């Protein structure tokens, strides 16, 4: 007889882009945990730049990082999610973001997940996701960058998208896309 698997849970990625109308949701991996508490925080557009200066989304982040930006994000939805998993099965479930009205506004969100009744340092799992229909494709050449903006739902090029590129020394380059999204 096989021993029971150790209970575990986590997000399957460290950041996602979820198109407004084409996304199944936010995937999680669960083993032997029947329920999870999940809280969603949204960053107001005017706070986005400050949040990105305080934390580096690409490296993953911890509860400490979330404390650093807590005053810049607002809790918009909390739920207890029933996982409906079989015993001793390592399964992926999808939190249906598209069906939650509070998560329909485009922008940057953080999701905080924990097993009910757990409060220790390792009790929390964090991820971020971006709800957006704007897709950017960037090509870097030796002496220039090319940026293409498309609608993720339709695939069509987007004209007139304001782009800002900030360098390490806080230099700022601004441009708008043309009729080809370039």
N, C-alpha and C positions, 0 to 999 in steps of 0.2 A: 504494500500500500504506500502511496506517495504522501509525503508530509504536506500539510497545507502551505500554500505560498504566503509569504510575508505581505501584509496589507501595504499597498503603495498607491500613489496617485501623482500625476504631474501633467503639465501641458505638453503637447507633443512638439511644440516649437517655441523658440525664444523670440517671437515676433511674427506677426502675420499682416498681410494686406488683404482685407476682406471687401470685395466689390459690393456696392450697395444692394444689387439685385441678383447677383450670381453666386453668392457664397452659401455653402451649406451651414457654416458656423465655425465655432472655435473648437478644435479637436483636443481631447484630453485622453490620457491613458490611465486605466484604473485596474487594480487587483484587490479583490476581497474588501471593498469598502462600499457599503450600500448607499450612502448619501454624502454629499459635499456641500459646504456653504461657499457661495461665490459672490463677491462684491465687484462691481464695475465702477470705475472712476473715469470721468471724462476731463480732458484738459481743454480749457477754454481757448479759442484761437488766439486771443491776445496774450496768453501765457505760454504758447508753444515755444517761442524762441528761448525763453528763460528755462523751461524744462529741458530743452535740448542742450543747453549750456551746462546744466547741473548733472545730467546723467548721460552716459553713452549707451544708447539702445542696442547697438551691435554687439556688445560684450556680455549681454545679460545683466541682470541686476538683482539686488537683494532687498530685504525688508528695510535695511538701513537707507538704501537709495530712495525708496518710496517715502520714507520719513522726510527726506530732503525736499521733496516736491509736493508733499501732502497739501500745503496751503495753496498750491497752484492747480489742483485737480478737485473735482466735486464728485461725491458719490451719487450715481444716478440710478443704480438698480442693485438690489441684493436678492438672492434667492437660495433656497435649499434645493439642490438637484439630486433626484433619485437616479442612481446609475443603472439599475436593472441588469446587473451582470451575474453571470453564472459563478458559483464558487470555484476558486482556484483557477480562474481564467484571466489572462492578461488581455484586456480588451480596450479598444478605442471607442470612445463615445464622442458625439459632437454636440456642443452647447448651441442651440439654434438662435443665433444672434439676430437673424433676419426677422424672427417673429416677436422680438422684444421691442416695443415702441421706444423705450428710453435709449436704445442703442442704434437708432436709425439715423441720427444726425451724423454727418460726415465729420471726422476728426480723429484725434489720438485718444485711445482708451488704455487703461490698465485694468487687468483682471487679477484679483486676489482670491485664491482658493485655499480652503482648509477643511480638514475632517472635523465634523461637529464634536465639540468637547476637547479639542486639542488646542493648546495655547503656547507651547514652548517655542524656542528659537527656530526649530526646524519644522514647525507645524504649517508654515505658509508656503504656497507655491505662487509665483508671480510670472506674468507675461504682459506684453503689450500688443495691441493690434490697432491698425489704422483702417477706418471705414472710409472708403473713397472710390470714386469712379475715375479718378485721374491716374493714368499710368505714365510713368516717365521711363524712357530708355536713354541711357547716356553712353556715348562712345567717346573714349579718351584716346587722342592721338598725341604725337610728340609735341605739337605746338598749339593744339586747340581741343576743345570739347564740342561734341554735337549732342544736342538734346532733342528728343522727339516726345511730344505729348499726345496721348491717345485717350479716348474714353474706354474704360475697361469693359463696359457693358456692350457697347456697339462696335468697338474696335476702330472707330473713325478718328481721324486727326482732329486735334483741338486747336482752333485759331484764337489768338489773343490771350493765351495763358501767361500771366506775369511770373517770371522766373527770377529768383535771387540766389546767387552763389556767394557764400561767405568763405573767405580764405582764413588760414591760421592766424594771420596778423590783423584780423577783422576787416580786411579789404572786402568791398562788396561790389559784385557785378550784377547788373540788372538787364533783362531783356524780355521781349514778348514773342511768343511763337507766331509764325506766319500761317498762311492758309493750309500749308502741308503739315502743321504741327511742329515745325522745326524752328 
